[in-house]
Amino acid sequence: MKRMMITLFAIGMVAMSSTSMAMSTSRVRKETRFLTDKMAYELNLNTRQYNDAYEINFDFLYAVRNILDDVTRGEEWALDDYYYYLDLRNDDLRWVLNDWQYRSFMSREYFYRPIYADRGGWSFRIYLNYSNPTLFYFGLPVHYHTYTGSHCRVYYGDVSFYRGRYHHNVFVGVHSVRNDRVYYSHRRSDFGKVTFRF
């Protein structure tokens, strides 16, 4: 009986923390596709923008996949890292989207700040608007199976690979979540309290 109780407890703990475990590369691809598909649908992205937005979203989710548990616990270092990567992602998207598309992107929290704390774990805001995880408006991005971060800023001296590739009006206002005047309220609404470690 005692062994059975321990087994049931262990199963329960795994089930409760399933959203709090680090994402596999396979899950990063699936979540990236779902998010990018909805961005393409709502922001009217063309094929090139769709493929580039997929790469950018992939780079972001891949970069934060191992720190999301710490972010959810409110660890200051993890929150700083998370918002650093979010700002890089949002800046990369600024070069891909035209001015109107980027303003629309920023007005939708589920695109602009896609992850939040939810019932002791973390979730994607996009599922608040699109609850069917099998609904897609577009096919697979061209590099869905092969993209592994080759356009990430790390390979380009911290400069966006996407800068100057498009010839449309680019949004020039404040786009950094960390530099926004409501950053701390965003952070509280995204992840709750911050835990400082000394």
JOWO-V205995 format. One record per residue. SS is DSSP state (h for helix, s for strand, l for the rest). BURIAL is 1 if it has 24 or more other C-alpha atoms within 12 Angstrom, else 0. Layout:
BEGIN
[[SS;BURIAL] [SS;BURIAL]]
END
This chain:
BEGIN
[[l;0] [h;0] [h;0] [h;0] [h;0] [h;0] [h;0] [h;0] [h;0] [h;0] [h;0] [h;0] [h;0] [h;0] [h;0] [h;0] [l;0] [h;0] [h;1] [h;1] [l;1] [l;1] [l;1] [l;0] [h;1] [h;0] [h;0] [h;1] [h;1] [h;1] [h;1] [h;1] [h;1] [h;1] [h;1] [h;1] [h;1] [h;1] [h;1] [h;1] [h;0] [h;1] [h;1] [l;0] [l;1] [l;0] [h;0] [h;0] [h;1] [h;1] [h;1] [h;1] [h;1] [h;1] [h;1] [h;1] [h;1] [h;1] [h;1] [h;1] [h;1] [h;1] [h;1] [h;1] [l;1] [l;0] [l;1] [h;1] [h;1] [h;1] [h;1] [h;1] [l;1] [l;1] [s;1] [h;1] [h;0] [h;1] [h;1] [h;1] [h;1] [h;1] [h;1] [h;0] [h;1] [h;1] [h;1] [h;1] [h;1] [h;1] [h;1] [h;1] [h;1] [h;1] [h;1] [h;1] [l;1] [l;1] [h;0] [h;0] [h;1] [h;1] [h;1] [h;0] [h;1] [h;1] [l;0] [l;0] [h;1] [h;1] [h;1] [h;1] [l;1] [l;1] [s;1] [s;1] [s;1] [s;1] [l;0] [l;0] [s;1] [s;1] [s;1] [s;1] [l;1] [h;1] [h;1] [h;0] [h;0] [l;0] [l;0] [l;0] [l;0] [l;0] [l;0] [l;0] [l;0] [l;1] [l;0] [l;0] [l;1] [l;0] [l;1] [l;1] [l;0] [l;0] [l;1] [l;0] [l;1] [l;0] [l;1] [l;1] [h;1] [h;0] [h;0] [h;0] [l;0] [l;0] [l;0] [l;1] [l;1] [l;1] [l;0] [l;0] [l;0] [l;0] [l;0] [l;0] [l;0] [l;1] [l;1] [l;0] [l;0] [l;0] [l;1] [l;1] [l;1] [l;1] [l;0] [l;0] [l;0] [l;0] [h;0] [h;0] [h;0] [h;1] [h;1] [h;0] [h;0] [h;1] [h;1] [l;1] [l;0] [l;0] [s;0] [l;0] [l;0] [l;0]]
END
